[in-house]
Amino acid sequence: RIEVDANKKNPLDFVLWFTKGKFEGQALVWDSPWGRGYPGWHIECSAMSMKYLGEQIDIHTGGIDHVQIHHTNEIAQSEAATGKPWVKYWMHNEFIVIPSGKMSKSAGGFTTLQALIDAGFDALDYRWFLLGAHYRSQQSYTLEAIEGARASRKSLRDRLRALSRKAGEGIAAAELGDAAQAYLRAFTAAMEDDLNTPRALAELWAILKDPAIDPTQALCAAFEMDRILGMDLAGAAAEETAPAEDLEFAASVEALIQQRLEAKKSKDFARADSIRAELKAQGIVLEDGPAGTIWRRG
């Protein structure tokens, strides 16, 4: 049974102004010709958009769940108010899905960037993960997927550092030759094709791995691509490679962590505790989390 609001001309009309809120004692209410209340979600968005962006905008983004109701209502009220086409291009992104369904704050199934950072990931690992799929395609969010993105980004940084050592000085001042320009044009074409980021990343990897491209040219083109991607590639290229002794020490720590993991799996907790104690004696602190075990110097 559906209760119809007798004040509506059409039962399907949406509310522009609420005089009876569903929350008792709501703080944000205003006097209006229609009574004391507050704006509906749809008119709220149109009003804020017009205040700051004007009566017409080029691009409006949002999730696909907003297509049928929220954005349709925004169009109806905005164009009725101004008599002008409101939005030129709508870009609706698909959901990020987790094993239990779509990632949603309202449903409780979501994570935060801080949680990823606390688990030992970099914010750019998550950005790289997102760039790996087209925004109109669903993307599966799992720990394995984020770890894969982290490993891929590490390979990218390693490649950039290797090219930087070969290139030496003068990267910023380099003028791109025809071959490098061709990669840039292909990258631009991918981004202009409805933000096809997976194909754009393929062009980035291709120029960095092309032996026929001078390292300076490759880096210069990559940094130009990064003006769009925002992955701090210049910073990655400038990172200093750890001394050999530090790399050897890190490898030994990782080996012990792996031994500890295997001991825990076989329920040899005494061995696992002894490995933690051994590392602690070397000044290494272990932190177990959902992303696995990470270590730092204490």
Beta strands, then each sheet from edge to edge (+ up, - down):
strand 1: 17-18
strand 2: 38-39
strand 3: 57-63
strand 4: 87-93
strand 5: 96-98
strand 6: 101-102
strand 7: 139-140
strand 8: 284-289
strand 9: 292-297
sheet 1: 1+ 2-
sheet 2: 3+ 4+
sheet 3: 6+ 5- 7-
sheet 4: 8+ 9-
end
